[in-house]
Amino acid sequence: MSTPTLSRTKSSLTKNQLPGYAIWAILAGAVVLGAAASSALGFSIATFAVFTAVFFVVGGWSVTSVVEGPRKGRDRLATYLMYGAFLLALLPLLSVLWTVLEKGLPGMTYNFLFTSMNGMTGAVDNESVQNGTPVLGGAYHAVIGTLLITFWTTLISVPVGLLAAVYLVEYGDGKVLSRAITFFVDVMTGIPSIVAGLFAAALFGMIFGPGTRTGFVAAVALSVLMVPVVVRSTEEMLRIVPNELREASYALGVRKWRTIVKVVIPTAISGIASGVTLAIARVIGETAPILVTAGFASAINWNVFSGWMSTLPTYIYYQILTPTSPTNVDPSIQRAWAAALLLIIMVMLLNLLARLVARMFAPKTGR
C-alpha cells in the first residue's frame, strides 16, 4: 500500500519543473535567433553575442515563469543577469589578453629577449622590411632596467610600509601620530603618478644638481606610489588576525614585539604577500615617473646610481611615439606589442611568486 503513496509524493515534488535539458535548448534557440538578428544588421561577433544574450535571458525567464511560476522566473532572471554581469566584466580582460597575445607573440623572438636597441637605426628596420628578414633590436636593456628599478622600489617600500602598518595596528591605538599617518596614506594613495616623479626629480635635483636622472631616482619616485598601497593592504591583513591569538601569546609571557613577529605576521603573511604583489604590479607599469626620473636609454645600464635607464613601459612608449624608422613603423610596432606581452608575463610571474611565498610562510595547521 506504501508504493502508490511514494509514487504520488515523488510526482508532486517534481511537478511543474523544467527538465535539465531545457536551459540548453533555450540557449541553442537563442544562438540561432542571435545569428539571424545579427545577420540582418550585418553579422559581427559583438552584435551576435549581444542578441544571443538578450534572447537567452528573455527566453529563460519567460519559459521558467510559464512552467514553474513567476517566483521561479524572477529568480532565474536575477541569476542570468548576475552571470551576464560577470561575463561582461570578464570580457575586457579576455579581449586585452587575446589582443596582446595575437600581436605580441610574433615579436617574442630570441633576438628580442636577449639584445638591446644599441646601434639600431631606421636603416636597419628598412632593410628588415624590404628583405623580409627578422626584426633586429630587442628589449633586453628595458627588462634589466625594469627588474633593477622594481627591486630597489620594493626594497625601499616594503619595510617602510610593513613597519608603518604594524605601528598603526599594534601601537597606534588612536594616537595623534596614528591618525596623521592614516590621513597622509589616504592622500598619497590618490596622487597622480607624475607628481611622484616630479617630487623625486626635484628632491635629487636639489641634492645633486638639476637634471639628475638615474634608476635610483626612479625607484624613489615609485616608492612614493607603492608605500601607501603596502601600508593599506598590510594594515587590513593585520586587523583580521584574531585578538585571541595575541592574548594567548601574552598569557604565555611572550613579549609584544615577539608576538608580532612570531604570531601576528605569520598569520597574515598570505594577505601581506598578495598586497605587496599588487603594489609591485601597480608600479611596474608606470611610465610618466620613469620618463621624468630615469629618462630613456637604448643600451644596457646595470648601475642604478649612475646614468639613464630604460624600462619596459618607457620602451613601449618610445617605440610607439618615435618609431626607429618613420617610413616603416611595423618593426617598432612589433617590438612594442612584444614588450607589452613580456610585461604581462612578468606581472603574472610575480603573482605566482606571491602565492608560493604565502604558502611557504603560512602557519602550519594540524599536528
Secondary structure in CASP SS format (residue, H / E / C, confidence):
PFRMAT SS
TARGET T0000
AUTHOR 0000-0000-0000
METHOD secondary structure of the structure
MODEL  1
M C 1.00
S H 1.00
T H 1.00
P H 1.00
T H 1.00
L H 1.00
S H 1.00
R H 1.00
T H 1.00
K H 1.00
S H 1.00
S H 1.00
L H 1.00
T C 1.00
K C 1.00
N C 1.00
Q C 1.00
L C 1.00
P C 1.00
G C 1.00
Y C 1.00
A H 1.00
I H 1.00
W H 1.00
A H 1.00
I H 1.00
L H 1.00
A H 1.00
G H 1.00
A H 1.00
V H 1.00
V H 1.00
L H 1.00
G H 1.00
A H 1.00
A H 1.00
A H 1.00
S H 1.00
S H 1.00
A H 1.00
L C 1.00
G C 1.00
F C 1.00
S C 1.00
I H 1.00
A H 1.00
T H 1.00
F H 1.00
A H 1.00
V H 1.00
F H 1.00
T H 1.00
A H 1.00
V H 1.00
F H 1.00
F H 1.00
V H 1.00
V H 1.00
G H 1.00
G H 1.00
W H 1.00
S H 1.00
V H 1.00
T H 1.00
S H 1.00
V H 1.00
V H 1.00
E H 1.00
G C 1.00
P H 1.00
R H 1.00
K H 1.00
G H 1.00
R H 1.00
D H 1.00
R H 1.00
L H 1.00
A H 1.00
T H 1.00
Y H 1.00
L H 1.00
M H 1.00
Y H 1.00
G H 1.00
A H 1.00
F H 1.00
L H 1.00
L H 1.00
A H 1.00
L H 1.00
L H 1.00
P H 1.00
L H 1.00
L H 1.00
S H 1.00
V H 1.00
L H 1.00
W H 1.00
T H 1.00
V H 1.00
L H 1.00
E H 1.00
K H 1.00
G H 1.00
L H 1.00
P H 1.00
G H 1.00
M C 1.00
T C 1.00
Y H 1.00
N H 1.00
F H 1.00
L H 1.00
F H 1.00
T C 1.00
S C 1.00
M C 1.00
N C 1.00
G C 1.00
M C 1.00
T C 1.00
G H 1.00
A H 1.00
V H 1.00
D H 1.00
N H 1.00
E H 1.00
S H 1.00
V H 1.00
Q H 1.00
N H 1.00
G C 1.00
T C 1.00
P C 1.00
V C 1.00
L C 1.00
G C 1.00
G C 1.00
A C 1.00
Y H 1.00
H H 1.00
A H 1.00
V H 1.00
I H 1.00
G H 1.00
T H 1.00
L H 1.00
L H 1.00
I H 1.00
T H 1.00
F H 1.00
W H 1.00
T H 1.00
T H 1.00
L H 1.00
I H 1.00
S H 1.00
V H 1.00
P H 1.00
V H 1.00
G H 1.00
L H 1.00
L H 1.00
A H 1.00
A H 1.00
V H 1.00
Y H 1.00
L H 1.00
V H 1.00
E H 1.00
Y H 1.00
G H 1.00
D C 1.00
G C 1.00
K C 1.00
V H 1.00
L H 1.00
S H 1.00
R H 1.00
A H 1.00
I H 1.00
T H 1.00
F H 1.00
F H 1.00
V H 1.00
D H 1.00
V H 1.00
M H 1.00
T H 1.00
G C 1.00
I C 1.00
P C 1.00
S H 1.00
I H 1.00
V H 1.00
A H 1.00
G H 1.00
L H 1.00
F H 1.00
A H 1.00
A H 1.00
A H 1.00
L H 1.00
F H 1.00
G H 1.00
M H 1.00
I H 1.00
F H 1.00
G C 1.00
P C 1.00
G C 1.00
T C 1.00
R C 1.00
T C 1.00
G H 1.00
F H 1.00
V H 1.00
A H 1.00
A H 1.00
V H 1.00
A H 1.00
L H 1.00
S H 1.00
V H 1.00
L H 1.00
M H 1.00
V H 1.00
P H 1.00
V H 1.00
V H 1.00
V H 1.00
R H 1.00
S H 1.00
T H 1.00
E H 1.00
E H 1.00
M H 1.00
L H 1.00
R H 1.00
I C 1.00
V C 1.00
P C 1.00
N H 1.00
E H 1.00
L H 1.00
R H 1.00
E H 1.00
A H 1.00
S H 1.00
Y H 1.00
A H 1.00
L C 1.00
G C 1.00
V C 1.00
R C 1.00
K H 1.00
W H 1.00
R H 1.00
T H 1.00
I H 1.00
V H 1.00
K H 1.00
V H 1.00
V H 1.00
I H 1.00
P H 1.00
T H 1.00
A H 1.00
I H 1.00
S H 1.00
G H 1.00
I H 1.00
A H 1.00
S H 1.00
G H 1.00
V H 1.00
T H 1.00
L H 1.00
A H 1.00
I H 1.00
A H 1.00
R H 1.00
V H 1.00
I H 1.00
G C 1.00
E C 1.00
T C 1.00
A H 1.00
P H 1.00
I H 1.00
L H 1.00
V H 1.00
T H 1.00
A C 1.00
G C 1.00
F C 1.00
A C 1.00
S C 1.00
A C 1.00
I C 1.00
N C 1.00
W C 1.00
N C 1.00
V C 1.00
F C 1.00
S C 1.00
G C 1.00
W C 1.00
M C 1.00
S C 1.00
T C 1.00
L H 1.00
P H 1.00
T H 1.00
Y H 1.00
I H 1.00
Y H 1.00
Y H 1.00
Q H 1.00
I H 1.00
L H 1.00
T C 1.00
P C 1.00
T C 1.00
S C 1.00
P C 1.00
T C 1.00
N C 1.00
V C 1.00
D H 1.00
P H 1.00
S H 1.00
I H 1.00
Q H 1.00
R H 1.00
A H 1.00
W H 1.00
A H 1.00
A H 1.00
A H 1.00
L H 1.00
L H 1.00
L H 1.00
I H 1.00
I H 1.00
M H 1.00
V H 1.00
M H 1.00
L H 1.00
L H 1.00
N H 1.00
L H 1.00
L H 1.00
A H 1.00
R H 1.00
L H 1.00
V H 1.00
A H 1.00
R H 1.00
M H 1.00
F H 1.00
A C 1.00
P C 1.00
K C 1.00
T C 1.00
G C 1.00
R C 1.00
END
